[in-house]
Amino acid sequence: MRMTVALSVLLVTAALLLPGFTAAQPATREVVVGTLFEPDTLNLLLTEAPVVFTVTSVLATTRTFDVALDGNWRPVTRGVAALPNLQDGTWKVAGNQMTLQWRLRPRRWHDGRPVTCGDYVFSHAVARNPEVGSVPSDLNLTPLIANVSCPAGADGPVVAVAYNQRYAYANLTITEFGPLPRHVLEGVYRRNPSRLRDAPFGNEAAATIGDGAYRIVEWKKGASLTAEAAGAHPVLGTPAIKRITWRFFPDFNTVAAAAVDGKVDAVTAITFGSQFVRALALERQTGGRLRAVLQPGVNWEHIDFNLDHPIFKDVRVRQALAHAVDREAITTRLLEGRVPVAHAYIPAEHPDYTDAIPKYRYDPGRARALLREAGFTPGADGILRDSAGDRLSLELITTEGFRAPVAQMVGQYWSQIGVDVQLTSFPARVMFDLIGRRRFKAAALYGWVYGPTYDCDQLYTIEGIPTEANAWQGANIPGYRNAAMDRLCRAASREIDETARRRLVHESLRLFARDLPALPLYFGVRTAVARKELAGFSLGFPCLACPLTETWNAHLWAWR
């Protein structure tokens, strides 16, 4: 599992002041979506820009069709007849290897050619070829797959996927990238794999076909992109919305004003932080005629403790710092109380979460008691000192923008129990270079972006500690070393049985809460804004390796 850092630089601003809501009624068969980001390509093998998924999830061009996950993170089968499972033999395990057999639902590419097993075999071969330069998803599944084959022939509907190791969530996606239209791309690929990114597919409207409910009809680079319903779909049915147009805007102020004026029906790809707060302001400003659509759990904001720092060797110090921070007050003051406080490294929405773990409620008295137990007593200036007379002093770093006032509040809470705190904010890229190479002195406040299958493998295993020897790969930024946690995290990501896996994850959550290598703050939310009359507009994952997307179920949208 490769975790993704939340790189957005977020700013705290006042609520957006906009004129009264005087929008015209929307066209009954069209939706206009406003966004700040334009795709660089629509070939998902060649990009990691999240905005691409808002377009490709309606086209179903690679990765975005076979199995989706709804807002409750539950799988929804679309392009396949069923999920492979151990009971009927479609998921077979032999030692550390396993094979899954999938049956495709009959459907066609937008040019009329059938979607076949050969399209999946071709896509997987393209993804594996280093000459292509494909961009791995957060899951990075391609190296785990030993082979993709066609038991019923390349033109048949059966896809067999052999893994070279166990992977607990293998029945939620056929391959990492899904199918590519082999009949469109194979000639280009065979001539020169490195030029696949220059092919008309992914770059031109007419050539970029999918197998979903909509197809692209126009792409005005720098201005807009339009898709139209492709007729009666054999799996998704006939969409009520016949036309979706994405308009690209230079900044949030402009797209928000367009939403208030009725020039767009929805605003997507709203970043967590100041834009989130302003989206809530839009809802209030328009009297609810625009609604903010929220999906929690996708950004884990937390403070990593550098466990190589002498101060943090004693777990009582880490626990004291946790008790000292009123996280409810932080979310209320800065985020209008609309985000959940975090108590673990996964959110409550995660299928393997348990609430039966130690929690660190705001209790400054308990924090002071723990620090006394750890040998710290107040000096004449009120700052705590250890038995050698050294001050309890630490540096807390974070990114510039929205996280800076969060860090300020944390620093104030820590100061109130006698800790000398120095706050430093860095540009995002500088910050993530510091934490990625573990060059921060004491504590770092930042966020991980989360998905439904993320667990603690790499996050808190010893092999996941970034070092020069492993080219600074891994997400165990605190440097947490616990053999029991290693065993649990490695086993959980490979345990096929859901009940057994859940027990492993639950135990890892309890270990995390006890040892506290990081202080969970809160889980951010993904946000969109839409007219209240747009029914069915929600947030979901169009595929296992996809970010949360507003258009995952666009075929169900309708004006009411």
C-alpha positions as CSV (number, residue, x, y, z in Angstrom):
1,M,0.0,0.0,0.0
2,R,1.3,3.4,-0.9
3,M,-0.1,6.2,1.1
4,T,-0.8,9.6,-0.5
5,V,0.1,12.8,1.3
6,A,-2.5,15.6,1.3
7,L,-0.4,18.2,-0.5
8,S,-3.0,21.0,-0.7
9,V,-1.9,24.3,0.7
10,L,-5.0,25.4,2.6
11,L,-5.8,28.9,3.8
12,V,-8.1,30.1,6.6
13,T,-10.3,32.9,5.3
14,A,-13.5,34.5,6.3
15,A,-16.8,33.2,4.9
16,L,-17.4,34.2,1.3
17,L,-19.7,37.1,0.9
18,L,-21.8,36.7,-2.2
19,P,-24.9,38.5,-3.6
20,G,-28.4,37.0,-3.1
21,F,-29.3,33.8,-4.8
22,T,-31.1,34.7,-8.0
23,A,-30.3,31.7,-10.2
24,A,-32.5,30.6,-13.1
25,Q,-34.0,27.1,-13.1
26,P,-31.7,24.4,-14.5
27,A,-32.3,22.7,-17.8
28,T,-34.1,19.5,-17.0
29,R,-31.8,17.2,-18.9
30,E,-28.4,18.9,-18.4
31,V,-26.0,19.4,-15.5
32,V,-23.2,22.0,-15.6
33,V,-20.3,21.2,-13.2
34,G,-17.8,23.8,-12.1
35,T,-14.3,22.9,-11.1
36,L,-10.9,24.6,-10.7
37,F,-9.0,21.8,-12.4
38,E,-8.8,20.6,-16.0
39,P,-7.5,17.1,-16.7
40,D,-4.2,16.8,-18.5
41,T,-5.2,13.5,-20.0
42,L,-8.2,11.2,-19.7
43,N,-6.0,8.1,-19.8
44,L,-5.9,7.1,-16.2
45,L,-2.8,5.0,-16.6
46,L,-0.9,8.2,-17.3
47,T,-2.0,10.6,-14.6
48,E,-2.8,10.8,-10.9
49,A,-4.8,14.1,-11.0
50,P,-7.9,13.4,-8.9
51,V,-10.0,15.7,-11.0
52,V,-9.7,13.2,-13.9
53,F,-12.0,10.8,-12.1
54,T,-14.9,13.2,-12.1
55,V,-14.9,12.9,-15.8
56,T,-13.8,9.3,-16.4
57,S,-16.2,7.9,-13.8
58,V,-19.1,8.7,-16.1
59,L,-17.2,7.5,-19.2
60,A,-15.9,4.4,-17.4
61,T,-12.5,4.7,-19.2
62,T,-10.2,2.4,-17.2
63,R,-10.5,1.8,-13.4
64,T,-13.9,3.3,-12.9
65,F,-16.6,0.8,-13.7
66,D,-16.3,-2.8,-12.5
67,V,-16.7,-2.4,-8.7
68,A,-17.6,0.9,-7.1
69,L,-17.8,1.7,-3.4
70,D,-20.7,3.9,-2.1
71,G,-20.6,6.6,0.5
72,N,-20.6,4.0,3.2
73,W,-17.6,2.3,1.6
74,R,-19.6,-0.8,0.6
75,P,-18.9,-2.5,-2.7
76,V,-21.3,-2.0,-5.6
77,T,-20.9,-4.5,-8.5
78,R,-21.4,-2.9,-11.9
79,G,-19.3,-4.3,-14.7
80,V,-19.0,-7.8,-13.1
81,A,-21.6,-10.4,-12.3
82,A,-20.4,-10.9,-8.7
83,L,-17.4,-10.5,-6.4
84,P,-15.1,-13.6,-6.4
85,N,-15.3,-15.4,-3.1
86,L,-13.9,-18.5,-1.3
87,Q,-17.2,-20.2,-1.0
88,D,-18.0,-20.8,-4.7
89,G,-14.3,-21.3,-5.7
90,T,-14.0,-18.1,-7.7
91,W,-11.3,-17.1,-5.3
92,K,-8.7,-19.8,-4.7
93,V,-5.7,-19.6,-2.3
94,A,-2.7,-21.9,-2.4
95,G,-0.1,-20.9,0.2
96,N,0.9,-17.3,-0.4
97,Q,-0.5,-17.3,-4.0
98,M,-4.0,-16.9,-5.1
99,T,-6.2,-16.7,-8.2
100,L,-9.5,-14.9,-8.8
101,Q,-11.9,-15.5,-11.6
102,W,-14.2,-12.7,-12.7
103,R,-17.2,-12.9,-15.1
104,L,-17.8,-9.6,-17.0
105,R,-21.3,-8.4,-17.6
106,P,-22.0,-8.0,-21.3
107,R,-21.4,-4.4,-22.5
108,R,-19.7,-2.5,-25.3
109,W,-17.3,0.2,-25.9
110,H,-18.8,3.4,-27.1
111,D,-17.8,2.5,-30.7
112,G,-19.9,-0.7,-30.5
113,R,-17.1,-3.2,-30.0
114,P,-17.6,-5.6,-27.0
115,V,-15.6,-5.3,-23.8
116,T,-13.6,-8.6,-23.5
117,C,-11.1,-10.3,-21.3
118,G,-8.4,-9.3,-23.9
119,D,-8.9,-5.6,-23.0
120,Y,-7.9,-6.4,-19.4
121,V,-4.9,-8.5,-20.5
122,F,-3.8,-5.6,-22.7
123,S,-4.3,-3.0,-20.1
124,H,-2.3,-4.9,-17.5
125,A,0.6,-5.5,-20.0
126,V,0.6,-1.8,-20.7
127,A,0.7,-0.9,-17.0
128,R,3.7,-3.3,-16.5
129,N,5.7,-1.9,-19.3
130,P,8.3,0.7,-17.9
131,E,8.5,2.3,-21.4
132,V,4.9,3.5,-21.0
133,G,5.5,5.3,-17.7
134,S,2.1,4.5,-16.2
135,V,1.4,6.3,-12.9
136,P,0.6,3.8,-10.1
137,S,-2.5,4.3,-8.0
138,D,-2.2,4.6,-4.3
139,L,-2.7,0.8,-4.0
140,N,0.1,0.0,-6.5
141,L,-1.4,-3.4,-7.2
142,T,0.3,-4.1,-10.6
143,P,3.5,-5.6,-9.0
144,L,1.4,-8.0,-6.9
145,I,-0.3,-9.5,-10.0
146,A,1.6,-12.4,-11.6
147,N,-0.6,-12.9,-14.6
148,V,-3.9,-12.0,-16.2
149,S,-5.4,-14.6,-18.5
150,C,-8.5,-15.5,-20.4
151,P,-9.9,-19.0,-19.6
152,A,-12.7,-18.6,-22.2
153,G,-10.4,-16.9,-24.8
154,A,-9.4,-13.3,-25.4
155,D,-12.9,-12.4,-26.8
156,G,-14.6,-14.1,-23.9
157,P,-16.2,-12.7,-20.7
158,V,-14.0,-14.5,-18.1
159,V,-10.9,-12.9,-16.6
160,A,-8.5,-14.8,-14.4
161,V,-6.1,-12.9,-12.2
162,A,-3.2,-14.7,-10.5
163,Y,-1.5,-12.9,-7.6
164,N,2.1,-13.6,-6.4
165,Q,1.1,-12.9,-2.8
166,R,-2.0,-12.7,-0.7
167,Y,-3.9,-9.5,-0.9
168,A,-7.0,-9.1,1.3
169,Y,-8.9,-6.8,-1.0
170,A,-8.3,-8.5,-4.3
171,N,-12.0,-9.2,-4.9
172,L,-12.8,-5.4,-5.1
173,T,-10.9,-4.8,-8.4
174,I,-10.0,-6.9,-11.3
175,T,-6.7,-5.2,-12.0
176,E,-5.2,-1.9,-10.9
177,F,-6.3,0.0,-14.0
178,G,-9.2,-2.0,-15.5
179,P,-9.6,-2.4,-19.3
180,L,-8.3,-0.4,-22.1
181,P,-9.9,-0.6,-25.6
182,R,-7.3,-2.9,-27.2
183,H,-8.7,-2.4,-30.7
184,V,-8.1,1.4,-30.4
185,L,-4.7,1.4,-28.7
186,E,-2.8,-1.8,-29.5
187,G,-1.4,-0.5,-32.8
188,V,-0.1,2.7,-31.2
189,Y,1.3,0.7,-28.3
190,R,3.1,-1.9,-30.5
191,R,4.7,0.8,-32.6
192,N,6.2,2.7,-29.7
193,P,5.0,2.2,-26.1
194,S,6.6,5.4,-24.9
195,R,4.4,7.4,-27.2
196,L,1.1,6.0,-25.8
197,R,0.5,9.3,-23.9
198,D,0.5,11.1,-27.3
199,A,-2.3,8.9,-28.7
200,P,-5.6,10.5,-29.6
201,F,-7.2,8.3,-26.9
202,G,-7.1,10.4,-23.7
203,N,-6.3,13.6,-25.5
204,E,-9.2,14.1,-28.0
205,A,-12.9,13.9,-27.4
206,A,-13.9,11.7,-30.3
207,A,-11.1,9.2,-29.7
208,T,-11.6,8.8,-26.0
209,I,-14.2,6.0,-25.6
210,G,-15.3,4.1,-22.6
211,D,-17.9,1.6,-21.6
212,G,-20.0,3.7,-19.2
213,A,-23.2,5.6,-19.4
214,Y,-21.7,8.7,-21.0
215,R,-19.3,9.5,-23.8
216,I,-17.3,12.7,-24.5
217,V,-18.6,14.8,-27.4
218,E,-16.5,17.9,-27.0
219,W,-13.4,19.1,-25.2
220,K,-12.6,22.8,-25.4
221,K,-9.2,22.8,-23.8
222,G,-8.9,25.5,-21.2
223,A,-12.7,26.1,-21.1
224,S,-15.0,23.1,-20.9
225,L,-15.6,19.4,-21.5
226,T,-18.9,17.8,-22.4
227,A,-20.3,14.3,-22.2
228,E,-23.6,13.0,-23.4
229,A,-25.6,9.9,-22.4
230,A,-24.6,7.0,-24.6
231,G,-28.2,5.6,-24.8
232,A,-29.6,2.6,-22.9
233,H,-26.7,1.0,-21.0
234,P,-27.0,-2.7,-20.4
235,V,-25.9,-2.4,-16.8
236,L,-26.6,1.2,-15.7
237,G,-29.8,1.8,-17.6
238,T,-30.8,5.1,-19.4
239,P,-29.6,8.2,-17.5
240,A,-32.2,10.9,-16.8
241,I,-29.5,13.5,-17.3
242,K,-28.6,13.5,-21.0
243,R,-25.7,16.0,-20.9
244,I,-23.0,16.8,-18.4
245,T,-20.6,19.8,-19.0
246,W,-17.6,20.6,-16.9
247,R,-16.6,24.2,-16.9
248,F,-13.0,25.1,-15.7
249,F,-12.6,28.1,-13.5
250,P,-9.4,29.9,-12.4
251,D,-10.2,30.2,-8.7
252,F,-12.8,29.3,-6.0
253,N,-14.2,32.8,-5.8
254,T,-15.2,32.7,-9.5
255,V,-16.7,29.2,-9.5
256,A,-18.6,30.0,-6.3
257,A,-20.1,33.1,-7.8
258,A,-21.1,31.1,-10.9
259,A,-22.9,28.7,-8.6
260,V,-24.8,31.5,-6.9
261,D,-25.7,33.0,-10.2
262,G,-27.0,29.7,-11.5
263,K,-24.3,29.4,-14.2
264,V,-23.2,26.0,-12.8
265,D,-25.3,23.4,-11.0
266,A,-22.6,21.9,-8.9
267,V,-19.0,22.6,-7.7
268,T,-16.7,19.7,-7.4
269,A,-13.1,19.0,-6.2
270,I,-13.4,21.3,-3.3
271,T,-10.3,21.1,-1.2
272,F,-10.4,20.5,2.5
273,G,-9.8,23.6,4.6
274,S,-10.8,27.1,3.6
275,Q,-12.7,26.0,0.6
276,F,-14.6,23.6,2.7
277,V,-15.6,26.4,5.1
278,R,-16.6,28.6,2.3
279,A,-18.7,25.8,0.8
280,L,-20.7,25.7,4.0
281,A,-21.0,29.5,3.7
282,L,-22.5,29.1,0.3
283,E,-25.2,26.8,1.8
284,R,-26.1,29.5,4.4
285,Q,-25.9,32.4,2.0
286,T,-28.4,30.9,-0.4
287,G,-30.8,29.7,2.2
288,G,-30.1,26.1,1.4
289,R,-30.8,26.4,-2.3
290,L,-27.2,25.3,-2.7
291,R,-26.3,22.3,-0.4
292,A,-22.9,21.2,0.7
293,V,-22.5,17.5,0.2
294,L,-20.0,16.0,2.8
295,Q,-18.3,12.7,3.0
296,P,-16.1,12.2,6.1
297,G,-13.1,10.1,6.6
298,V,-10.8,10.7,3.7
299,N,-8.2,13.0,5.2
300,W,-6.5,11.9,8.4
301,E,-5.1,15.0,10.1
302,H,-2.6,14.1,12.9
303,I,0.6,14.9,14.6
304,D,3.5,12.5,14.2
305,F,6.0,12.3,17.1
306,N,9.6,11.7,16.1
307,L,10.3,8.7,18.3
308,D,14.0,9.1,18.0
309,H,13.7,12.4,20.0
310,P,14.6,11.8,23.7
311,I,11.4,13.5,24.9
312,F,9.2,11.0,23.2
313,K,10.9,7.8,24.4
314,D,8.5,7.8,27.4
315,V,5.0,6.9,26.2
316,R,3.6,8.9,29.2
317,V,4.8,12.1,27.5
318,R,3.0,11.3,24.3
319,Q,-0.1,10.4,26.2
320,A,0.1,13.6,28.2
321,L,0.3,15.7,25.0
322,A,-2.8,13.9,23.7
323,H,-4.8,14.6,26.9
324,A,-3.7,18.3,26.8
325,V,-5.4,19.0,23.4
326,D,-9.1,19.8,23.1
327,R,-9.7,18.4,19.6
328,E,-13.4,19.1,19.8
329,A,-12.7,22.8,20.4
330,I,-10.3,22.8,17.4
331,T,-12.9,21.3,15.0
332,T,-15.6,23.6,16.4
333,R,-13.7,26.8,16.1
334,L,-11.9,26.2,12.8
335,L,-14.2,23.7,11.0
336,E,-17.7,24.6,12.3
337,G,-17.8,21.3,14.1
338,R,-18.6,19.4,10.8
339,V,-15.6,17.0,11.0
340,P,-15.2,14.0,13.3
341,V,-12.5,13.9,15.9
342,A,-10.1,11.0,15.2
343,H,-9.1,8.4,17.8
344,A,-7.2,6.0,15.6
345,Y,-5.4,5.8,12.3
346,I,-8.6,4.8,10.4
347,P,-12.0,6.5,10.4
348,A,-15.2,5.0,11.8
349,E,-16.4,4.5,8.2
350,H,-13.6,2.0,7.6
351,P,-15.1,-1.6,7.5
352,D,-12.5,-2.8,10.0
353,Y,-12.8,0.0,12.6
354,T,-13.7,-0.6,16.2
355,D,-14.6,1.9,18.9
356,A,-13.3,-0.4,21.6
357,I,-9.9,1.4,21.9
358,P,-8.4,3.7,24.5
359,K,-9.3,7.4,23.9
360,Y,-7.6,10.5,25.1
361,R,-10.3,12.9,26.1
362,Y,-9.3,16.5,26.9
363,D,-8.1,16.4,30.5
364,P,-5.2,18.8,31.3
365,G,-5.1,17.6,34.9
366,R,-4.4,14.0,33.7
367,A,-1.8,15.4,31.3
368,R,0.0,17.2,34.1
369,A,-0.1,14.0,36.3
370,L,1.4,11.9,33.5
371,L,4.2,14.4,33.1
372,R,4.9,14.3,36.8
373,E,5.1,10.5,36.6
374,A,7.6,10.9,33.8
375,G,9.8,13.1,36.0
376,F,8.9,16.6,34.9
377,T,8.4,19.4,37.4
378,P,7.7,23.1,36.8
379,G,10.6,25.6,36.9
380,A,10.4,29.1,38.1
381,D,9.2,30.3,34.7
382,G,6.4,27.7,34.6
383,I,8.2,25.5,32.0
384,L,8.5,21.9,32.9
385,R,12.0,20.5,33.5
386,D,13.3,17.0,33.9
387,S,15.6,15.7,36.7
388,A,18.7,17.1,34.9
389,G,17.1,20.6,34.7
390,D,16.5,20.4,31.0
391,R,13.3,22.2,29.7
392,L,10.5,20.3,28.1
393,S,10.9,22.0,24.8
394,L,9.8,20.9,21.3
395,E,9.2,22.2,17.8
396,L,5.9,21.6,16.0
397,I,6.1,22.0,12.3
398,T,3.3,22.1,9.7
399,T,2.3,23.4,6.3
400,E,1.5,27.0,5.6
401,G,-2.1,27.8,5.2
402,F,-5.0,26.1,7.0
403,R,-2.9,23.8,9.2
404,A,-1.0,26.8,10.7
405,P,-3.9,27.9,13.0
406,V,-4.5,24.3,14.0
407,A,-0.9,24.1,15.0
408,Q,-1.3,27.4,16.9
409,M,-4.2,26.0,18.9
410,V,-2.3,22.8,19.7
411,G,0.7,24.9,20.8
412,Q,-1.4,26.9,23.1
413,Y,-2.8,23.8,24.7
414,W,0.6,22.3,25.2
415,S,1.9,25.6,26.6
416,Q,-0.9,25.6,29.2
417,I,0.5,22.4,30.8
418,G,4.1,23.8,30.9
419,V,5.6,22.7,27.5
420,D,7.8,25.2,25.7
421,V,6.6,25.0,22.0
422,Q,8.1,26.5,18.9
423,L,5.8,26.6,15.9
424,T,7.2,26.6,12.3
425,S,5.2,26.6,9.1
426,F,6.7,25.5,5.7
427,P,5.5,25.5,2.1
428,A,3.9,22.1,1.5
429,R,6.7,20.7,-0.6
430,V,9.4,21.7,1.9
431,M,7.3,20.3,4.7
432,F,6.8,16.9,3.0
433,D,10.5,16.7,2.1
434,L,11.3,17.1,5.8
435,I,8.9,14.4,7.0
436,G,9.6,12.1,4.1
437,R,13.3,12.0,5.1
438,R,12.5,12.2,8.8
439,R,14.4,15.4,9.2
440,F,11.9,17.0,11.6
441,K,13.1,17.5,15.1
442,A,10.1,16.6,17.3
443,A,6.5,16.8,16.0
444,A,4.9,17.3,12.6
445,L,1.2,18.1,11.8
446,Y,0.0,17.1,8.4
447,G,-2.5,14.7,6.7
448,W,-2.7,11.4,4.9
449,V,-5.4,10.9,2.3
450,Y,-7.4,7.7,3.0
451,G,-9.3,5.0,1.1
452,P,-11.6,2.2,2.1
453,T,-8.8,-0.5,2.2
454,Y,-6.0,1.4,3.8
455,D,-4.5,-0.3,6.9
456,C,-1.3,-0.1,8.9
457,D,0.9,-2.1,6.5
458,Q,3.8,0.2,5.7
459,L,2.1,2.9,7.9
460,Y,3.4,1.4,11.2
461,T,5.7,-1.5,10.2
462,I,9.4,-1.4,10.8
463,E,10.1,-1.9,7.1
464,G,7.9,1.2,6.4
465,I,10.3,3.5,8.2
466,P,11.8,5.8,5.5
467,T,15.6,5.5,5.5
468,E,18.4,6.2,3.0
469,A,18.8,2.5,2.5
470,N,15.3,2.1,1.2
471,A,15.4,5.4,-0.8
472,W,13.1,7.1,1.8
473,Q,10.2,4.9,0.9
474,G,7.5,4.1,3.5
475,A,5.0,5.9,5.6
476,N,6.1,5.1,9.1
477,I,7.3,8.7,9.7
478,P,7.4,8.5,13.5
479,G,9.9,5.6,13.3
480,Y,7.6,3.4,15.4
481,R,9.1,0.0,16.1
482,N,6.9,-2.7,17.6
483,A,7.3,-6.4,16.6
484,A,3.7,-7.2,17.6
485,M,2.4,-4.3,15.4
486,D,4.6,-5.5,12.5
487,R,3.0,-9.0,12.8
488,L,-0.6,-7.6,13.0
489,C,-0.2,-5.1,10.1
490,R,1.5,-7.6,7.7
491,A,-1.1,-10.3,8.5
492,A,-4.1,-8.0,8.1
493,S,-3.3,-6.8,4.6
494,R,-3.0,-10.5,3.6
495,E,-5.8,-12.1,5.5
496,I,-8.6,-13.2,3.2
497,D,-11.1,-14.1,5.8
498,E,-13.0,-10.9,6.8
499,T,-13.7,-11.9,10.4
500,A,-10.1,-12.9,11.0
501,R,-8.8,-9.7,9.3
502,R,-11.1,-7.6,11.4
503,R,-9.7,-9.1,14.6
504,L,-6.1,-8.3,13.4
505,V,-7.0,-4.7,12.6
506,H,-8.8,-4.2,15.9
507,E,-5.8,-5.4,17.8
508,S,-3.5,-3.1,15.8
509,L,-5.8,-0.2,16.7
510,R,-5.5,-1.0,20.4
511,L,-1.7,-1.1,20.1
512,F,-1.7,2.2,18.3
513,A,-3.9,3.8,20.9
514,R,-1.7,2.5,23.7
515,D,1.7,3.4,22.2
516,L,0.5,6.6,20.5
517,P,3.3,7.1,17.9
518,A,1.0,9.8,16.5
519,L,-1.7,12.0,17.9
520,P,-4.9,11.7,15.8
521,L,-6.6,15.1,15.4
522,Y,-9.6,14.7,13.1
523,F,-10.7,13.2,9.8
524,G,-11.3,15.8,7.1
525,V,-14.2,15.6,4.7
526,R,-14.5,15.6,0.9
527,T,-17.0,18.3,-0.1
528,A,-19.0,19.3,-3.1
529,V,-21.8,21.8,-3.6
530,A,-24.9,21.2,-5.7
531,R,-28.4,22.6,-6.2
532,K,-30.8,21.0,-3.8
533,E,-33.0,20.0,-6.8
534,L,-30.3,17.7,-8.1
535,A,-31.4,14.3,-6.8
536,G,-28.9,11.5,-6.4
537,F,-25.9,13.7,-6.2
538,S,-23.5,12.1,-3.7
539,L,-19.9,11.1,-3.1
540,G,-18.5,7.6,-3.7
541,F,-15.5,5.7,-4.9
542,P,-15.9,4.8,-8.6
543,C,-13.3,2.1,-8.1
544,L,-11.0,0.7,-5.4
545,A,-8.0,2.7,-6.6
546,C,-10.0,5.9,-7.2
547,P,-10.4,9.0,-5.0
548,L,-13.8,10.0,-3.7
549,T,-15.7,11.4,-6.7
550,E,-19.0,13.2,-7.1
551,T,-19.9,11.7,-10.5
552,W,-19.5,8.0,-9.5
553,N,-23.3,7.5,-9.8
554,A,-24.1,10.3,-12.4
555,H,-26.3,7.8,-14.3
556,L,-28.7,8.1,-11.3
557,W,-28.9,11.9,-11.2
558,A,-32.2,13.6,-11.9
559,W,-33.8,17.0,-11.5
560,R,-36.7,17.0,-9.1
